[in-house]
Amino acid sequence: MKRLIIALALLFVPVTSGLAQDNLVSPETGISYDRLADLLAREQWRQANDQTFDLLLQVSGRNAQGWMDLESFKTLACADLQIMDRLWTESSGGHFGFSVQLPIFLETGNKPGRLIDDGAFDLFGDQIGWRKDSDWVVFKENLVFSLEAPEGHLPNPRQQYEVGGNRLQFTTFAQRLVECEIVKSAN
């Protein structure tokens, strides 16, 4: 009987494909990342992308508003960003994550916390697949929610359907990633 109970209990344990369960609660905010870990382990990329935005709202205290202003990006808790990034990078084999996006952002001529020119941000969008044929994609319809997507394609830290015109917010977000030392680890 005891073995049956244990076997049944194991059926309801979330799949986390090797992700450490002990580091899924932020020491800064107390927010749990169990659901995100489970979605990512199951490669439910679209739901994980939506969950990531919901978590960013929660971390920034902007649930009621349903959107993030510039100041929200500046004050995101580093521990939470590190957990989100770790979950995304580990689950995707280093294909997705904020630490994957940041080097691409820099390599395309952008500067964290500083607006350079539209061309550099457009190039970043082109490289990670957020732009196609010189236009910003409508996310819910045109993002690629699989590992077939370009490197750094996910997560999209914006709730809007289009990124175009939000250069200042992503640049501010990139500055916070630098401050929080969200960097791609050497494999």
Z-matrix of the N, CA and C atoms (Angstrom, degrees):
N
C 1 1.458
C 2 1.534 1 110.79
N 3 1.344 2 115.65 1 -42.74
C 4 1.463 3 120.06 2 -179.35
C 5 1.532 4 110.74 3 -60.37
N 6 1.351 5 117.20 4 -41.55
C 7 1.466 6 121.09 5 178.67
C 8 1.525 7 111.51 6 -63.43
N 9 1.315 8 116.83 7 -38.24
C 10 1.460 9 121.20 8 178.53
C 11 1.524 10 110.85 9 -63.28
N 12 1.312 11 117.17 10 -42.69
C 13 1.469 12 121.74 11 178.99
C 14 1.520 13 110.36 12 -63.56
N 15 1.329 14 117.00 13 -43.79
C 16 1.468 15 120.79 14 178.95
C 17 1.525 16 110.07 15 -63.95
N 18 1.332 17 116.78 16 -43.82
C 19 1.468 18 120.49 17 179.52
C 20 1.521 19 111.29 18 -61.76
N 21 1.328 20 117.12 19 -42.67
C 22 1.463 21 120.41 20 177.84
C 23 1.520 22 111.35 21 -65.43
N 24 1.312 23 117.03 22 -39.72
C 25 1.468 24 120.56 23 179.12
C 26 1.519 25 110.65 24 -62.47
N 27 1.321 26 117.28 25 -39.12
C 28 1.463 27 120.81 26 -179.78
C 29 1.524 28 112.48 27 -65.78
N 30 1.320 29 116.88 28 -27.42
C 31 1.465 30 120.17 29 177.34
C 32 1.524 31 112.16 30 -63.79
N 33 1.319 32 116.88 31 -26.57
C 34 1.457 33 120.90 32 -175.36
C 35 1.518 34 113.58 33 -102.50
N 36 1.328 35 117.48 34 7.08
C 37 1.456 36 121.45 35 175.94
C 38 1.521 37 107.37 36 -79.85
N 39 1.333 38 118.59 37 129.64
C 40 1.462 39 119.92 38 179.82
C 41 1.524 40 111.74 39 -60.18
N 42 1.324 41 115.75 40 143.34
C 43 1.454 42 120.96 41 176.24
C 44 1.518 43 107.95 42 -75.73
N 45 1.325 44 117.60 43 128.33
C 46 1.461 45 119.91 44 178.82
C 47 1.514 46 111.97 45 -130.05
N 48 1.307 47 118.33 46 10.23
C 49 1.461 48 124.47 47 175.96
C 50 1.516 49 113.62 48 36.91
N 51 1.316 50 116.45 49 54.15
C 52 1.450 51 120.42 50 173.81
C 53 1.507 52 115.15 51 86.52
N 54 1.314 53 119.63 52 -2.75
C 55 1.456 54 120.58 53 179.04
C 56 1.518 55 109.44 54 -72.66
N 57 1.308 56 116.63 55 135.51
C 58 1.463 57 121.39 56 -178.22
C 59 1.520 58 110.55 57 -66.91
N 60 1.317 59 115.71 58 121.05
C 61 1.461 60 121.15 59 -179.82
C 62 1.524 61 111.96 60 -69.46
N 63 1.328 62 117.69 61 -26.29
C 64 1.457 63 120.36 62 -173.77
C 65 1.526 64 113.84 63 -72.87
N 66 1.297 65 118.97 64 -14.17
C 67 1.463 66 121.62 65 -178.52
C 68 1.518 67 112.48 66 -111.39
N 69 1.320 68 117.43 67 30.73
C 70 1.454 69 120.39 68 -176.47
C 71 1.524 70 113.15 69 -104.18
N 72 1.325 71 117.07 70 11.25
C 73 1.464 72 121.82 71 174.37
C 74 1.524 73 106.84 72 -122.94
N 75 1.315 74 115.86 73 127.23
C 76 1.459 75 120.45 74 -178.24
C 77 1.524 76 111.06 75 -68.92
N 78 1.334 77 117.38 76 129.32
C 79 1.460 78 119.54 77 175.54
C 80 1.530 79 112.28 78 -71.46
N 81 1.333 80 117.32 79 -18.07
C 82 1.469 81 120.94 80 -179.25
C 83 1.521 82 112.62 81 -86.96
N 84 1.322 83 117.02 82 -40.32
C 85 1.470 84 120.06 83 -173.85
C 86 1.526 85 113.73 84 -115.64
N 87 1.320 86 117.07 85 -15.55
C 88 1.457 87 120.77 86 -177.08
C 89 1.518 88 113.65 87 76.76
N 90 1.317 89 117.42 88 7.44
C 91 1.465 90 122.16 89 -179.44
C 92 1.527 91 109.56 90 -75.49
N 93 1.323 92 115.51 91 136.80
C 94 1.465 93 121.72 92 178.62
C 95 1.529 94 110.13 93 -90.96
N 96 1.314 95 114.89 94 139.60
C 97 1.461 96 121.94 95 179.34
C 98 1.527 97 111.89 96 -111.28
N 99 1.330 98 116.49 97 18.99
C 100 1.464 99 121.04 98 -179.73
C 101 1.527 100 111.95 99 -59.06
N 102 1.321 101 117.44 100 -45.86
C 103 1.473 102 120.49 101 -177.48
C 104 1.523 103 110.67 102 -63.76
N 105 1.332 104 117.57 103 -44.02
C 106 1.461 105 120.17 104 178.51
C 107 1.525 106 110.10 105 -61.62
N 108 1.320 107 117.06 106 -44.03
C 109 1.466 108 120.59 107 179.31
C 110 1.523 109 110.80 108 -59.48
N 111 1.302 110 116.64 109 -41.85
C 112 1.463 111 121.17 110 -179.37
C 113 1.532 112 111.09 111 -65.62
N 114 1.327 113 117.16 112 -45.83
C 115 1.471 114 120.60 113 179.04
C 116 1.526 115 111.06 114 -61.12
N 117 1.319 116 116.36 115 -43.36
C 118 1.462 117 120.24 116 -179.71
C 119 1.523 118 111.43 117 -67.43
N 120 1.320 119 117.04 118 -40.48
C 121 1.465 120 120.27 119 178.80
C 122 1.525 121 110.98 120 -61.65
N 123 1.311 122 116.14 121 -30.81
C 124 1.469 123 121.46 122 179.45
C 125 1.536 124 111.76 123 -89.38
N 126 1.342 125 115.72 124 3.29
C 127 1.464 126 122.73 125 -178.70
C 128 1.517 127 112.12 126 55.88
N 129 1.300 128 116.02 127 37.64
C 130 1.461 129 122.25 128 174.30
C 131 1.536 130 106.49 129 -92.08
N 132 1.325 131 114.12 130 73.21
C 133 1.458 132 122.26 131 -169.62
C 134 1.528 133 112.92 132 -61.26
N 135 1.303 134 118.14 133 -41.89
C 136 1.470 135 120.08 134 -178.68
C 137 1.523 136 110.70 135 -64.54
N 138 1.327 137 116.94 136 -47.85
C 139 1.459 138 120.39 137 179.46
C 140 1.529 139 110.53 138 -64.51
N 141 1.332 140 116.59 139 -36.45
C 142 1.466 141 120.30 140 177.95
C 143 1.527 142 110.70 141 -66.56
N 144 1.324 143 116.97 142 -37.20
C 145 1.463 144 120.71 143 177.03
C 146 1.529 145 110.33 144 -63.31
N 147 1.329 146 116.68 145 -45.45
C 148 1.467 147 120.87 146 177.88
C 149 1.525 148 110.89 147 -63.93
N 150 1.329 149 116.67 148 -41.73
C 151 1.464 150 120.99 149 178.97
C 152 1.527 151 110.79 150 -63.54
N 153 1.323 152 117.09 151 -37.20
C 154 1.465 153 120.88 152 178.40
C 155 1.520 154 110.28 153 -62.12
N 156 1.331 155 116.90 154 -43.73
C 157 1.465 156 118.23 155 177.89
C 158 1.522 157 110.75 156 -64.11
N 159 1.330 158 117.29 157 -42.40
C 160 1.472 159 120.08 158 177.67
C 161 1.524 160 111.11 159 -59.25
N 162 1.325 161 116.61 160 -38.93
C 163 1.468 162 120.49 161 178.17
C 164 1.528 163 111.35 162 -67.92
N 165 1.330 164 117.13 163 -38.66
C 166 1.467 165 119.92 164 176.45
C 167 1.526 166 110.61 165 -61.54
N 168 1.322 167 116.99 166 -40.37
C 169 1.470 168 120.49 167 175.60
C 170 1.525 169 110.67 168 -61.41
N 171 1.315 170 115.79 169 -44.30
C 172 1.462 171 120.67 170 -179.04
C 173 1.529 172 110.78 171 -63.75
N 174 1.323 173 117.18 172 -45.72
C 175 1.465 174 121.75 173 -179.92
C 176 1.524 175 110.66 174 -61.30
N 177 1.323 176 116.65 175 -38.66
C 178 1.467 177 120.75 176 -177.11
C 179 1.526 178 113.10 177 -85.78
N 180 1.330 179 117.00 178 -3.33
C 181 1.463 180 120.09 179 -179.21
C 182 1.519 181 113.10 180 70.42
N 183 1.330 182 116.80 181 29.06
C 184 1.463 183 121.25 182 -175.73
C 185 1.528 184 112.48 183 -114.74
N 186 1.328 185 117.23 184 24.12
C 187 1.473 186 120.19 185 178.61
C 188 1.520 187 111.84 186 -56.72
N 189 1.314 188 116.79 187 -45.19
C 190 1.471 189 120.90 188 -176.45
C 191 1.525 190 111.26 189 -62.46
N 192 1.330 191 116.84 190 -37.48
C 193 1.465 192 120.47 191 -179.17
C 194 1.526 193 111.34 192 -76.52
N 195 1.326 194 117.16 193 -34.36
C 196 1.460 195 120.81 194 -179.38
C 197 1.514 196 114.45 195 78.55
N 198 1.312 197 117.35 196 9.85
C 199 1.461 198 122.26 197 178.56
C 200 1.525 199 108.20 198 -153.58
N 201 1.317 200 116.30 199 162.76
C 202 1.461 201 121.13 200 -178.60
C 203 1.516 202 110.28 201 -112.88
N 204 1.322 203 115.45 202 133.14
C 205 1.459 204 119.80 203 174.01
C 206 1.529 205 108.61 204 -92.33
N 207 1.317 206 115.82 205 177.09
C 208 1.458 207 121.27 206 -176.92
C 209 1.526 208 111.93 207 -57.91
N 210 1.316 209 117.20 208 -42.67
C 211 1.466 210 120.91 209 -179.65
C 212 1.524 211 111.62 210 -63.51
N 213 1.314 212 117.41 211 -31.54
C 214 1.468 213 121.15 212 179.24
C 215 1.522 214 111.14 213 -60.81
N 216 1.325 215 116.18 214 -41.72
C 217 1.461 216 119.93 215 179.70
C 218 1.522 217 111.30 216 -66.10
N 219 1.320 218 116.81 217 -34.08
C 220 1.466 219 121.47 218 -177.23
C 221 1.518 220 113.55 219 -69.84
N 222 1.324 221 117.12 220 -21.67
C 223 1.465 222 119.83 221 -172.91
C 224 1.525 223 113.91 222 -115.79
N 225 1.314 224 118.14 223 12.44
C 226 1.464 225 119.86 224 178.55
C 227 1.526 226 110.10 225 -59.29
N 228 1.317 227 116.46 226 135.63
C 229 1.467 228 121.49 227 -178.96
C 230 1.527 229 110.27 228 -65.08
N 231 1.319 230 115.67 229 128.88
C 232 1.465 231 120.73 230 -178.06
C 233 1.523 232 112.32 231 -60.39
N 234 1.325 233 117.35 232 -42.37
C 235 1.473 234 119.75 233 -178.94
C 236 1.520 235 110.72 234 -58.77
N 237 1.309 236 117.17 235 -38.93
C 238 1.462 237 120.94 236 -179.69
C 239 1.525 238 111.13 237 -68.64
N 240 1.324 239 117.06 238 -42.95
C 241 1.466 240 119.80 239 177.37
C 242 1.525 241 110.55 240 -62.74
N 243 1.324 242 116.78 241 -39.18
C 244 1.463 243 120.47 242 179.30
C 245 1.522 244 111.43 243 -65.17
N 246 1.329 245 117.02 244 -40.97
C 247 1.470 246 120.17 245 178.27
C 248 1.526 247 110.15 246 -64.66
N 249 1.332 248 117.06 247 -48.08
C 250 1.467 249 120.15 248 179.79
C 251 1.523 250 110.48 249 -57.48
N 252 1.326 251 115.99 250 -46.89
C 253 1.456 252 119.92 251 -178.27
C 254 1.527 253 111.14 252 -63.40
N 255 1.318 254 116.87 253 -44.29
C 256 1.469 255 120.50 254 179.93
C 257 1.526 256 110.58 255 -59.46
N 258 1.321 257 116.81 256 -44.27
C 259 1.465 258 120.15 257 -179.87
C 260 1.526 259 111.30 258 -62.56
N 261 1.335 260 116.33 259 -45.19
C 262 1.469 261 119.87 260 179.93
C 263 1.528 262 111.48 261 -64.96
N 264 1.329 263 117.51 262 -46.69
C 265 1.468 264 118.99 263 -176.11
C 266 1.524 265 111.55 264 -68.54
N 267 1.331 266 117.37 265 -42.24
C 268 1.466 267 119.66 266 -179.94
C 269 1.525 268 111.47 267 -66.09
N 270 1.314 269 117.24 268 -40.58
C 271 1.468 270 120.60 269 -177.10
C 272 1.526 271 112.53 270 -71.30
N 273 1.320 272 116.67 271 -26.73
C 274 1.469 273 120.37 272 -176.67
C 275 1.525 274 112.66 273 -103.59
N 276 1.310 275 117.60 274 5.83
C 277 1.463 276 119.90 275 -177.78
C 278 1.518 277 112.45 276 65.70
N 279 1.337 278 117.09 277 32.48
C 280 1.456 279 121.93 278 178.97
C 281 1.518 280 114.57 279 83.33
N 282 1.316 281 117.44 280 10.19
C 283 1.470 282 121.30 281 -178.09
C 284 1.527 283 112.25 282 -85.75
N 285 1.330 284 116.97 283 -33.49
C 286 1.460 285 122.75 284 -178.77
C 287 1.525 286 109.98 285 -121.09
N 288 1.318 287 115.34 286 161.06
C 289 1.459 288 121.14 287 175.69
C 290 1.517 289 111.33 288 133.89
N 291 1.328 290 115.02 289 159.81
C 292 1.466 291 120.16 290 178.40
C 293 1.523 292 110.73 291 -63.51
N 294 1.337 293 116.54 292 -36.97
C 295 1.466 294 120.07 293 -179.17
C 296 1.526 295 111.75 294 -71.87
N 297 1.307 296 117.40 295 -14.17
C 298 1.464 297 121.68 296 173.62
C 299 1.531 298 108.76 297 -85.52
N 300 1.319 299 116.79 298 -37.24
C 301 1.463 300 121.80 299 -179.12
C 302 1.528 301 112.34 300 -70.29
N 303 1.335 302 116.87 301 -39.83
C 304 1.467 303 120.12 302 -173.21
C 305 1.528 304 113.43 303 -59.32
N 306 1.344 305 120.79 304 -47.86
C 307 1.467 306 118.69 305 178.03
C 308 1.527 307 113.02 306 -61.23
N 309 1.320 308 116.92 307 -35.38
C 310 1.469 309 120.41 308 178.14
C 311 1.525 310 109.37 309 -66.36
N 312 1.315 311 116.43 310 -41.90
C 313 1.467 312 122.20 311 176.54
C 314 1.532 313 109.93 312 -56.21
N 315 1.328 314 116.81 313 -45.30
C 316 1.466 315 121.42 314 -179.06
C 317 1.528 316 111.67 315 -70.95
N 318 1.326 317 116.69 316 -43.49
C 319 1.466 318 121.40 317 -178.26
C 320 1.524 319 112.77 318 -63.40
N 321 1.318 320 117.52 319 -23.97
C 322 1.466 321 120.65 320 -179.27
C 323 1.529 322 111.70 321 -90.76
N 324 1.334 323 116.73 322 11.65
C 325 1.462 324 120.96 323 173.48
C 326 1.507 325 115.78 324 93.22
N 327 1.308 326 117.99 325 8.21
C 328 1.464 327 121.50 326 179.21
C 329 1.525 328 110.49 327 -86.62
N 330 1.311 329 116.02 328 157.28
C 331 1.467 330 122.85 329 179.21
C 332 1.522 331 108.89 330 -126.03
N 333 1.331 332 117.99 331 124.21
C 334 1.468 333 120.12 332 177.25
C 335 1.526 334 111.27 333 -57.57
N 336 1.319 335 116.05 334 131.04
C 337 1.457 336 121.14 335 177.78
C 338 1.512 337 115.41 336 78.53
N 339 1.336 338 117.57 337 -0.63
C 340 1.466 339 120.59 338 -178.83
C 341 1.521 340 110.15 339 -134.67
N 342 1.307 341 115.21 340 133.83
C 343 1.465 342 119.72 341 174.48
C 344 1.517 343 108.28 342 -80.70
N 345 1.298 344 116.94 343 128.56
C 346 1.459 345 121.12 344 178.00
C 347 1.525 346 107.55 345 -102.10
N 348 1.308 347 116.88 346 -87.58
C 349 1.463 348 120.30 347 174.92
C 350 1.515 349 108.84 348 -147.85
N 351 1.307 350 115.10 349 160.87
C 352 1.462 351 120.16 350 -179.23
C 353 1.523 352 111.76 351 -58.01
N 354 1.330 353 116.33 352 -35.12
C 355 1.460 354 120.52 353 -176.51
C 356 1.517 355 113.12 354 -59.67
N 357 1.320 356 117.25 355 -41.28
C 358 1.467 357 120.61 356 179.72
C 359 1.525 358 110.75 357 -66.26
N 360 1.323 359 116.65 358 -42.82
C 361 1.462 360 119.60 359 179.88
C 362 1.526 361 110.68 360 -68.72
N 363 1.329 362 116.73 361 -37.19
C 364 1.463 363 120.57 362 176.01
C 365 1.529 364 110.52 363 -61.91
N 366 1.333 365 116.76 364 -41.50
C 367 1.457 366 121.19 365 178.99
C 368 1.532 367 110.82 366 -62.72
N 369 1.325 368 116.35 367 -40.52
C 370 1.468 369 121.09 368 174.84
C 371 1.527 370 109.85 369 -59.00
N 372 1.328 371 116.73 370 -48.06
C 373 1.463 372 121.04 371 178.45
C 374 1.520 373 112.50 372 -60.25
N 375 1.339 374 116.14 373 -40.13
C 376 1.466 375 120.51 374 177.41
C 377 1.525 376 111.03 375 -62.07
N 378 1.329 377 115.56 376 -44.91
C 379 1.461 378 119.90 377 -173.89
C 380 1.526 379 113.07 378 -68.41
N 381 1.316 380 117.94 379 -36.34
C 382 1.468 381 118.79 380 -179.01
C 383 1.533 382 112.46 381 -95.24
N 384 1.325 383 116.34 382 3.31
C 385 1.462 384 120.22 383 174.20
C 386 1.511 385 115.05 384 84.81
N 387 1.313 386 117.07 385 17.50
C 388 1.465 387 119.99 386 176.65
C 389 1.527 388 110.93 387 -87.69
N 390 1.336 389 116.27 388 -8.61
C 391 1.464 390 122.65 389 174.78
C 392 1.518 391 107.70 390 -127.69
N 393 1.324 392 115.38 391 142.17
C 394 1.458 393 120.99 392 175.23
C 395 1.513 394 107.93 393 -139.14
N 396 1.322 395 115.77 394 134.73
C 397 1.465 396 121.14 395 179.52
C 398 1.524 397 111.27 396 53.02
N 399 1.320 398 116.42 397 44.51
C 400 1.473 399 124.44 398 176.10
C 401 1.521 400 114.77 399 68.16
N 402 1.316 401 118.19 400 14.33
C 403 1.464 402 121.43 401 177.74
C 404 1.521 403 109.70 402 -127.83
N 405 1.327 404 115.72 403 146.80
C 406 1.455 405 120.97 404 174.42
C 407 1.519 406 108.47 405 -70.42
N 408 1.313 407 116.34 406 135.21
C 409 1.460 408 119.89 407 -176.34
C 410 1.524 409 111.07 408 -77.33
N 411 1.323 410 114.31 409 153.79
C 412 1.458 411 120.99 410 171.34
C 413 1.525 412 104.64 411 -84.43
N 414 1.315 413 115.37 412 111.74
C 415 1.459 414 120.90 413 -166.79
C 416 1.513 415 117.29 414 -56.93
N 417 1.279 416 118.54 415 -57.18
C 418 1.457 417 119.64 416 -172.27
C 419 1.524 418 112.05 417 -59.87
N 420 1.297 419 116.69 418 -25.83
C 421 1.452 420 119.75 419 -179.16
C 422 1.516 421 112.98 420 -95.89
N 423 1.321 422 118.32 421 -27.06
C 424 1.456 423 119.91 422 -168.70
C 425 1.520 424 116.55 423 -123.28
N 426 1.310 425 119.18 424 -2.28
C 427 1.456 426 118.51 425 172.53
C 428 1.521 427 108.11 426 -68.97
N 429 1.292 428 115.74 427 153.46
C 430 1.461 429 121.04 428 177.82
C 431 1.522 430 107.02 429 -101.51
N 432 1.307 431 116.61 430 111.21
C 433 1.458 432 121.36 431 -176.72
C 434 1.524 433 110.57 432 -97.21
N 435 1.330 434 114.88 433 59.47
C 436 1.464 435 121.29 434 177.06
C 437 1.525 436 107.75 435 -157.98
N 438 1.324 437 115.61 436 171.69
C 439 1.460 438 120.07 437 177.65
C 440 1.524 439 112.00 438 -72.67
N 441 1.328 440 117.07 439 -1.75
C 442 1.466 441 121.91 440 173.83
C 443 1.531 442 110.81 441 -76.29
N 444 1.314 443 117.07 442 -13.85
C 445 1.467 444 122.21 443 -179.96
C 446 1.525 445 109.62 444 -66.87
N 447 1.331 446 116.90 445 158.06
C 448 1.460 447 119.34 446 175.26
C 449 1.532 448 111.01 447 -60.68
N 450 1.304 449 115.81 448 153.62
C 451 1.458 450 121.06 449 177.37
C 452 1.528 451 109.43 450 -57.15
N 453 1.329 452 116.42 451 133.87
C 454 1.462 453 121.36 452 179.45
C 455 1.520 454 114.69 453 83.34
N 456 1.305 455 118.17 454 3.43
C 457 1.469 456 123.07 455 -176.66
C 458 1.533 457 112.38 456 -60.93
N 459 1.312 458 116.32 457 -34.93
C 460 1.462 459 122.18 458 -179.35
C 461 1.524 460 109.99 459 -126.61
N 462 1.313 461 118.16 460 155.39
C 463 1.458 462 127.37 461 -4.03
C 464 1.522 463 111.48 462 -80.23
N 465 1.300 464 114.50 463 159.74
C 466 1.454 465 121.27 464 173.85
C 467 1.525 466 106.94 465 -98.31
N 468 1.323 467 118.32 466 109.64
C 469 1.468 468 120.21 467 -175.30
C 470 1.523 469 114.59 468 -78.72
N 471 1.301 470 117.32 469 25.45
C 472 1.464 471 121.60 470 -179.10
C 473 1.512 472 109.08 471 -124.33
N 474 1.307 473 116.22 472 146.36
C 475 1.455 474 119.39 473 179.44
C 476 1.518 475 112.22 474 -90.13
N 477 1.316 476 117.03 475 -22.50
C 478 1.457 477 119.33 476 -177.87
C 479 1.516 478 110.41 477 -68.18
N 480 1.290 479 115.48 478 162.47
C 481 1.450 480 120.72 479 -179.66
C 482 1.521 481 112.12 480 -78.62
N 483 1.330 482 117.68 481 -20.73
C 484 1.457 483 120.15 482 178.75
C 485 1.514 484 109.78 483 -125.53
N 486 1.338 485 116.77 484 147.36
C 487 1.457 486 121.29 485 178.17
C 488 1.517 487 110.88 486 -93.28
N 489 1.316 488 118.54 487 -27.99
C 490 1.453 489 121.70 488 -175.53
C 491 1.514 490 112.51 489 -49.34
N 492 1.329 491 116.18 490 135.73
C 493 1.452 492 120.24 491 179.89
C 494 1.518 493 113.25 492 86.55
N 495 1.312 494 118.02 493 -1.38
C 496 1.457 495 121.70 494 -179.39
C 497 1.523 496 111.60 495 -110.02
N 498 1.297 497 115.11 496 29.56
C 499 1.456 498 122.09 497 -177.81
C 500 1.521 499 111.52 498 -58.17
N 501 1.330 500 117.51 499 -42.83
C 502 1.460 501 121.04 500 -178.17
C 503 1.526 502 111.03 501 -63.48
N 504 1.323 503 117.20 502 -41.14
C 505 1.463 504 119.29 503 -179.79
C 506 1.525 505 111.55 504 -66.38
N 507 1.331 506 118.28 505 -43.75
C 508 1.461 507 118.44 506 179.89
C 509 1.522 508 110.77 507 -68.62
N 510 1.329 509 117.46 508 -36.19
C 511 1.460 510 120.77 509 177.28
C 512 1.528 511 110.21 510 -62.69
N 513 1.321 512 116.71 511 -39.77
C 514 1.465 513 121.65 512 176.42
C 515 1.524 514 110.24 513 -66.50
N 516 1.328 515 116.75 514 -41.60
C 517 1.458 516 121.28 515 176.90
C 518 1.532 517 110.19 516 -61.67
N 519 1.324 518 117.10 517 -42.73
C 520 1.466 519 121.28 518 178.37
C 521 1.527 520 110.89 519 -60.82
N 522 1.334 521 116.79 520 -38.51
C 523 1.465 522 120.17 521 177.13
C 524 1.525 523 110.43 522 -61.59
N 525 1.325 524 116.80 523 -40.55
C 526 1.471 525 120.18 524 178.98
C 527 1.530 526 110.63 525 -66.99
N 528 1.324 527 117.45 526 -36.66
C 529 1.465 528 120.38 527 176.44
C 530 1.523 529 110.65 528 -61.29
N 531 1.326 530 116.94 529 -40.98
C 532 1.467 531 121.22 530 177.59
C 533 1.527 532 110.01 531 -64.43
N 534 1.330 533 116.79 532 -47.50
C 535 1.468 534 120.91 533 179.80
C 536 1.525 535 111.78 534 -59.50
N 537 1.319 536 116.60 535 -34.15
C 538 1.470 537 121.74 536 -178.53
C 539 1.528 538 112.54 537 -89.71
N 540 1.323 539 115.84 538 4.22
C 541 1.463 540 122.23 539 178.37
C 542 1.532 541 112.39 540 56.60
N 543 1.320 542 114.60 541 45.78
C 544 1.466 543 121.03 542 175.89
C 545 1.526 544 106.34 543 -86.19
N 546 1.305 545 116.11 544 93.62
C 547 1.458 546 121.38 545 -176.49
C 548 1.516 547 109.88 546 -125.38
N 549 1.308 548 114.44 547 151.04
C 550 1.462 549 121.02 548 179.65
C 551 1.522 550 108.71 549 -69.66
N 552 1.322 551 116.42 550 127.51
C 553 1.461 552 119.80 551 179.43
C 554 1.522 553 109.93 552 -80.22
N 555 1.320 554 115.47 553 149.31
C 556 1.462 555 120.60 554 178.08
C 557 1.521 556 108.86 555 -75.56
N 558 1.303 557 116.10 556 130.61
C 559 1.477 558 119.66 557 -179.02
C 560 1.499 559 110.81 558 -86.38
